[in-house]
Amino acid sequence: MKHFVLIVCTFFLAVTAHAQGYAELFAGEEASSLRFTADSLSSLKTEEALADFVSHRLSSSGIELFESSDYTSFGIRRENGDTATFHNVIAWIPGYDKQIRGKYIVIGTRLAASNGSGLSLLLRLADKLNTNKVLLRRSVIIAAFGGAEENNAGSWYFLNRCFPEVDKIDAYEGLDLFDNPGRGLYAFTASNGDLNQALRSISETLQPARPVLTASEPAVSDHRSFYAREIPAVLFTTAEPGKIYRPGTDPLEYEEMARQCEYLYNFTLALCNGNTPSFHASSGNAKVPLVAFGDCDVKPRFLGSSDPSVFLGRWVYTYLKYPEYALENGIKGRVQVSLVVDEKGKVGNVRVEKGVHPSLDAEAVRVIEASPDWKPGMVDGKPVRTRLSLYVEFKLRKAKKH
């Protein structure tokens, strides 16, 4: 019996060592690929040169490009009358499911010399998805957006001028500023409930990396163009929320980037094969009437009170955290937020009706979404879903004079 145990233990150790060796080899190969791409990108200084490189890499991998000039270039007229030309690179990987292959998950990054880390990850991720496209139910669009310094003009142009099927984009996955992978990976969704759930679900499985879900916007990027079109979007980055970012100050950590790339691949598979995320997550049973707060016979109550100011005072302002970025930059104001208290008293469908700044908007949504249950509103003696609107005020205290 002792000999049998010894043999089993020896076999287990050998398998474990082999698995660890394979994982290290895999990470090393991925890291080498990322390093080669980043080194190649570092010598390219113009947007046109970057576009040519990205186009060549995608096409050489067998990924189909949108080659029409409507997709690849666009102009912006300057105040002096001159027109500046910018470039987009758009490609697609078809899904296999006949029912939803006409729907898209867009994965994008900025086509900029300072974003070699994001472009490197995008190209490696595109290779992995194309190699395994038999696993993709939805189709994937790979996008490198130009005009980054012109208020993310490339993504705006793609959504508003050239892509005819914007209504078939189910979600956007942004990759930006991966220069500091040792500081952690962050995911920003502007508190979209469906995307938050997708992130939490995949993080419950064994993954080589786990992003920190943040309510503070880490960086301004192309995800904003997708928000404007009410398309669910998540931004992945290593830029720390609320801190001024200076690209190129830290060396790239390719093995960490390789692990993050594998996580992004797994998350993309989940998006491509899962349910369609909603921009405004639904709340409650659609068969239960949705009525305005003022039209309830018995209004929803929080801690025994139907006065919304009690909810603000005893919950929202108790747990509200002033975002560091807004604090440092003197940003203040009132965020108008609507929410639904469903027939079971649960709070959902929280959305910003009138925002102030993404960091303040996201914090207001975060606190309200975390609300304990209410007593539901009643009409004709039956519980109903109730919509109400609140103003969440962010104030900055004046420094005392000595």
N, C-alpha and C positions, 0 to 999 in steps of 0.2 A: 504493500500500500504506500509506503514511504517513497518507493521508487516511482510509482505512478504519479504521485503528487509532484515529485521533482521534475518528471518529464513534462507534466502539464504546465508547471510554472515556467520551465525553460522555454516551452513553446510559446506561452503567453508573452514572455519578455521579448522573444525574437519577433513575434508579430507586432508588438508595440513599437519596438525599435525600427522595424521596417516601415510601419505607418508614419512614424515621426520623420524617418529619412525621406519618405515620399513627399510628405508635406513640406519639408524644408527644400527639397529639390524643386517642387512645384512653385513655391514662393520665389526661389532663386531664378527660375526660368521666366516667370512673370516679371520679376524685378528687372532682369536683363532687358526684356522687351521694352519695358517702360523707360529705362535709362537710355536705350538706343534712340527711341522716339524723341524723348526730351532733349537729348544732345543734338539731334538733327534740327529740331524746332528752334533751338537757341541761336542758331546762326541766321535765322530768317527774321528780317526786321520790318518788312512791309506786309500789309494785309493781303495784297495780291500774291506775294510769294508764299505766305501761309496757306492761302486758299488753294494754290496749285499743289502744294505738298499734301494737304489733307485730301484733296480730290484724288490725287494719284494713289495715296495709300488705300483709300476706300475702294477705288476701282480695281486695284491690283489684288485686293482681297476678295474680289468677286461680288462686291456690293454695288447695286445699281444706283447711279447718280441721276438726279434731276438736272439735265444739262441745258435746258432752255435758258436763254438769257434773262427771262422773266424771273427765274429763280436765283441765278448766279450773280447778278449785279444790279445795283440800284444807285440813284444819285440823290444828293441833298444840295439844294441851292443855298449858297452862302449869302450873307447880307450884302457883300460887294457884287453880287450877281454871278459869281463863278459857281460851277456845279462840282461838288466833290463826289467821286465814285467810290462805292464800298461793295463788299463781296459777301455773299452767303455760300455755304456749301451744304447742299441738302441731298441725302441719300435715303434709301428705304430697304427694309428687310421684310419680305412678305410673310404673313402668318399663314397657318394651314387650315384654320377653322372656317368653313364656307360661310357660317352665320355671322362671324364677327371679324373676319380678316379685313373687312372694309373699315374697321375702326383702328385708331392709331394711338400708340404711346410715343410721344416725342421725347427724345433724349438730346439735350443741347448744352453747348458751352460757348463762351465768347471766343471769337477768332481774333486773338490779340497776342502780341509777342510776350506780354507779361503773364499770360495764362498758359504757358507751356505745360504746366502740370495738368490743368483741366483738359487740354487737347490730347495729351498723352493718354489719360484715362479714357476719354471718349473713344479714341481710336482702338485701344485695347478692348474696351467693352464691346465695340461694334464687331471686332473680330470674333469674340467669344459668342455673341448672339448669332452671328451669321453661321458660324460653325455648327451651332445647335438650333438652327431655325425650325427644325421639325418639332421643337418643343413649344413654339410660339403660337398661341391661338390668334391673338391680335397681331397686326403688323406694327413694325417699329420704324420710326423716322429718326435718322441720325442727322443732327444739325449743328453746324458751326456758324454762329451768327456774327456778321461784321457790324461795323458802326458802333462798337461798344462805347466809345467816348462821346457818341452823339445820342445819349439817352437810350442806349440799347436799340438803335434804329433797325438793326437787322431782324430782330425777332418781331418788332412792330410791322415791318414791311412784309415779312413772311405771313403773318396772321391777317393783315388788313389789305394787302395788295396782290399777292401772288398765289397763295394756296387756296384752292376753291372748296376744300372740304373741311374747313375749320370746325364745323359742327360735328364732325366725326372724330375729333381728337378727344380721347377719353381722359388723358392726363399728361402732364409735362414733368419730366425729371431733369432738373438742372444740375450741372457739375461746374463748380467754379472755385478757384483759389485753393488748390490742394498743396500749396507750398510748405505748409506746416503740419504734416500728418502726425508728428509726435505730440501735438497739442490736442488731439482727439478729432473725431468726426461729428459734425453737427447736421441735423436735419430740421429745416424750417418749412412749415406748411401753412402758415398764417392760421393755425388752429383749425384746419379742415378735419372734421371728425372722421371721415372715411379713410383719409390718408394716414391720420394718426393711428387708426386701428390696424391698417396694413403694416405700418412700421412696428407696432407693438407685437403683432402676430409673428412676424418673421424674426424678431429679436428673441422670441421665446424658444426658437429652435437653435441648434448649434451653428454658430456663424463665426467667421474669422475676424469680424469687426462688428461693433454695435454703435450706431450713431446716438448721440444725445439729442433728444427731441427738445427743441428750444422755441419759446414763444417770442424771443427777440430776434429781429432780422439780422443775420450776421453780415450780409453784404448786399448791396444793390446789384441786381443782375437781371437776366432776361425773364426770370419767373414772373416779374411784374407785368410784362406784356401779356402773359397768359392769364394772370389774375384779372386784368382789365377785360378780357373776353370771357370771364367766368369759367375758366378751365382749371380744374384741380391741379395744383402744382406743388412740388416739393423741391427745395434747394438743398443739395448736399455740398458741404464745404468744410475746410479745416480752419477757416477764419473765425476767430472767437467773437461771439456776439457782443456788441457794445464797445468793441475796441477798434481803434484806427488801424487799418491794414496797410502794410507797405510790402508789395510783392518783391520777391527775390532776396529777402533779408536772411533767410535760412536755407541751408542746403536741402534738397529733396531727399526723402527717406523712401527709397524705392521698394524695399520689402514691405514696409507698412502700407504703401500705396497699392502693392499687389494684393494684400489682404483686403483692403478697402474695395478694390476692383472686384474681387470675388463676391463680397457682400452686395455690391451694386448689381452684379449680374443676377444674383439670387432674388434681390428685390424686384428687378425688372421682370424676371420670369413670373413673380407673383402678380405684378400689375397686369402683365399681358394675359394671364390666364384666370384672373379673378373677376369678381363682380365689378361693374362700372362704378367708379367713385362719383359721388354727387358733389357739386360745388357747394351747395347748401344741403347738408345732411338732413334727411327727413326725420320727422319726429312724430311718434305716436301712430295710431291706426287711421288710415285715410278715410275709413268709414265713419269715424267720429267727427262731428262738426268742428270746424275751426272758427272761433268767434273772437271778436275784439274784446279787450279787457273791460271796456266800459259797457259792453252789451251783456255781460254775465248777470244772471239773477243773483248769484253768489260769486263774488270775485275770488280768484285764487289767493291763498293766504300763506305767508311765510312766517314761521314761528308765531302763529296765531293772529297775524295782522294782515289785512288786505291793502295796507299802505305800502307802495313800492319803496318809499324812503326807508322803511324798516329793513328791507332786504339790502338796500345800499349801505345803510349804517352798520347793520349787525353781521353782514357777510362780506359784501364787496370791498368796502373800505377797510375792513379788518384784515383781509388777506391780500389786498392789492399791493404789489411791489412796483415801485417806480423804476422803469427800465434804466439801466446804467447809461446807455447811449443818450437817451432823452434827457436824463439828469445832467450829464456833462455838456450837452449842447443847448440847454435852456428851452427844451421843447415842452409845451404845455397846451392844455385845451380840454374841450369836452367831446368825448366820443359817444355818438348816439348808437346804441346797440338794441336790436330787437331779439326777442326770444319767445319760445313756445313752452308753456307749461301744459303737458299732455294730460290725458284723462286719468293717469295714475299719479300725477303730481311730479313727474320727472321733467327736468329742464333740458331742452334740446333746440335744434335749428337756430343756434345763436349766430347772428351775423351782424356785421358793421353796416349801419345805414348811412352814417356820415362820419368819416374818419378824420383823424388829425395827423397822425404819423404811424407807419407800420408797427413800430415798437409799442406805441401806446394802444393802438387798435388791438394788437395781438394779446396784450396783457389784460385788457378789458374782457376780451372773449374768454381767455384762459380762466379767469376767476369765476365768471358767470357759468361757464360750462361745468365747473366743479361744484356747483351749488347742491346742497342737500335737497331732498324732496320737499315739495310744497303740498298743501291741500289743494286739489284741483278746483277749477271753477265749475259752476253748475248752471244749467239752463233747463227749465221745466223739470227740476228734480233729478236730472241726469248729469253725470260728469262730462265735460267737454274739453277739447283742446283750446287753449287761450293764448292769443298773441298779445304781447305788450312791449312797449318801447321805453328804454331808460337812457339817461345821460350819465356817463361815468366821467367825473371831472378829475383831471390831473393838475394839481397846483404846485407851484414852486414857492417855497418859503423865502422871504426876503432875509438876507443876512442882517443881523442886528448891528447897529452902529455903536461903537464903544467911545 
